[in-house]
Amino acid sequence: MGFAETFKALSDPIRREILTLLKNGRLSAGEIGSHFEMTGATISYHLSILKKAGLIFESKEKNYIYYTLNTSVVEEVMLWLSELKGDVSHDQEK
């Protein structure tokens, strides 16, 4: 996972909304798509970007593909941002 891919994925409000949906548990592409007014191909594109960034996992069961949130990548980004914020605060104290 590279931060460039992660931040590119997070830069889109649709993809952020998909991640928010997945925080409550796994969903199929159809279930995700039902929350948006866009084509299945567009939803697939967004899911592909999120998967490439390592933000979601994909698992196949029977005729369905389910997506789940990869919390370890989210935690890694949060840790980096927290450290960055800590460095800024430390510099301001000098």
C-alpha positions in Angstrom: 0.0 0.0 0.0 1.3 3.4 -0.9 0.1 6.6 0.6 -0.4 8.1 -2.9 -2.9 5.4 -3.9 -4.6 5.7 -0.5 -5.0 9.4 -0.6 -6.2 9.2 -4.3 -8.8 6.7 -3.2 -9.9 8.9 -0.3 -10.0 12.0 -2.4 -13.4 11.1 -3.9 -16.6 11.6 -1.9 -18.3 8.5 -3.4 -15.4 6.3 -2.3 -15.4 7.8 1.2 -19.2 7.1 1.4 -18.5 3.5 0.3 -16.0 3.1 3.1 -18.5 4.6 5.6 -21.1 2.0 4.4 -18.5 -0.8 4.9 -17.7 0.2 8.5 -20.9 -1.6 9.5 -19.9 -4.9 7.9 -19.5 -6.6 4.6 -21.7 -5.7 1.6 -22.1 -7.0 -1.9 -21.5 -4.7 -4.9 -25.2 -4.6 -5.5 -25.9 -3.6 -1.9 -23.3 -0.9 -2.2 -24.7 0.3 -5.5 -28.2 0.5 -4.1 -27.1 3.5 -2.0 -26.1 5.5 -5.1 -27.7 6.7 -8.4 -25.0 5.4 -10.7 -24.4 2.4 -13.0 -22.9 -0.9 -11.8 -19.9 -0.2 -13.9 -19.2 3.1 -12.1 -19.6 1.4 -8.7 -17.2 -1.3 -9.9 -14.7 1.4 -10.9 -14.8 2.9 -7.4 -14.5 -0.5 -5.7 -11.5 -1.2 -7.9 -9.7 2.0 -6.8 -10.4 1.2 -3.2 -9.2 -2.3 -3.6 -6.0 -1.2 -5.4 -5.3 1.2 -2.5 -5.8 -1.7 0.0 -8.7 0.0 1.7 -11.1 -2.9 1.1 -11.0 -6.6 0.7 -13.0 -8.7 -1.7 -14.3 -12.2 -1.1 -16.3 -14.4 -3.4 -19.2 -16.6 -2.1 -21.3 -18.5 -4.6 -22.4 -15.9 -7.2 -21.6 -12.8 -5.1 -18.6 -10.7 -4.4 -18.5 -9.2 -0.9 -16.5 -6.2 0.2 -15.1 -5.5 3.7 -13.2 -2.6 5.1 -9.5 -3.2 5.6 -9.1 -1.5 9.0 -5.3 -2.0 9.1 -4.7 0.4 6.2 -7.1 2.9 7.8 -5.2 2.6 11.1 -1.9 3.1 9.3 -3.1 6.3 7.7 -4.5 7.5 11.1 -1.2 6.7 12.8 0.7 8.7 10.2 -1.7 11.6 10.4 -1.5 11.5 14.2 2.3 11.5 14.1 2.3 14.4 11.7 0.0 16.4 13.9 2.2 15.6 16.9 5.3 16.9 15.0 3.5 20.1 14.2 2.4 20.6 17.8 5.9 19.9 19.0 7.4 22.5 16.7 4.9 25.1 17.8 6.0 24.6 21.4 9.7 25.6 20.7 
